[in-house]
Amino acid sequence: MPSALVVGYDPQAIPGVDGEALRAALDAELARFGEHGIDADMTLIVFGESAESTLVASLTKQPWDVVVVGAGI
């Protein structure tokens, strides 16, 4: 099964954004990958010192077929 990693900012960490609503939308979009036979995972990062280590851990978790980078990253 093809695999995809979706990377984006954690909506809970974005000031002035309805983080819960945005996270629900992201989860719904992630589920759409499965509907097309793609094993997808999502990594949400917080801008700061932990961003690099979080991203590296996700990228090296497995050999991904594609990495989708969200806007603003």
Secondary structure, DSSP 8 states (H G I E B T S, - for coil): --EEEEEEE-GGGSTTS-HHHHHHHHHHHHHHHHHTT-EEEEEEE-SSTHHHHHHHHHHTSS--SEEEE-TT-
